[in-house]
């Protein structure tokens, strides 16, 4: 696995997934001794015509967002660093 890199160096393409360091993320289910690391995805959809894309993660309970039945809110996150995902087990 490679080293952590500044988020500005991450490939910006729709669907790109990576490990993301998001300091201060408020996930009520995360034990307090764990680092602020999530799997995130770059979403290239434009919101209101004024964004070129944004990072999202699948933790629905962070920062006041909640899941509702089958629908999960994917909140925008503001990572500072990224790292490629490791290869899955064989």
N, C-alpha and C positions, 0 to 999 in steps of 0.2 A: 504494500500500500504506500502511496506517496505521502508527502507532507501536507499540512494545511496550507492553503493558498488564499490570498485576499479575494474577496467575492468579485471584485472588478475583473479578475482574470478568468472567471467561470465562462464556459461556452454558453452563449445565449441563443438557444434554439428550443422551439416548442417541444416539450416532453423530456428535456434533459433532466436526469435525476442525479442527485449527489447527496453525500453527507453534508449537512450544513451546521455551522456553529451559530446559534442565535442567542446571544447573551440576554438574560432577563426574561426569557419566554415564561409565561405564567401557565404552566400545565398543572392543574391541581392533582393529577394522578401521578406526577413524576416525583419519586422520592427526592428529598431535598439534597442528598449527597451526590446525585448524578449530574454530569455536565449538561450544558444546554445544547445537546446535539440531536438533530432530527434528520429524517430522510425528507428531502424537499424536491420539488419539481418546478421547472421554469414553465410558466403558462404564458404563451405568446399572445393570448387574446387581449384585445384592446378594451379598456374600460372607459366608456364615455368619450372615446376618441382622443384622450390626452395621455395615454400611457403606452409604452412600447412592450409591456409585459411585466410580470411580477413573479416572485417566488411564493409557493404555497406548500403546505405540508398536510399530512393526513391526521394530525392530532386535532380532533374536532372540539375538544374541550378547552383550548387555550384562549386566553385573553377575552373571556366572556362569550365565546362562540360555543354552541352546543349542537350535538346531533339531534335529529328529530326523525324517528322512525328509520326509514330507508334513506332519507336524505341527509347528507353530511355536509356541513359548511366547511369549506377549505379556506381558512383565514390566510390573509397575506402575512408574510413574515419578512423580517429585515435581517438577514444573516450578515455576518461580517467576514466569514471565511467558509471555504468549501474544500471537499476532498472527494475524489472519485469513489464510487461504490466498490466494495471488494467483489471478487468473483464469488458466485454462490457455491455452496458445497456440491460435490459431484455425487 
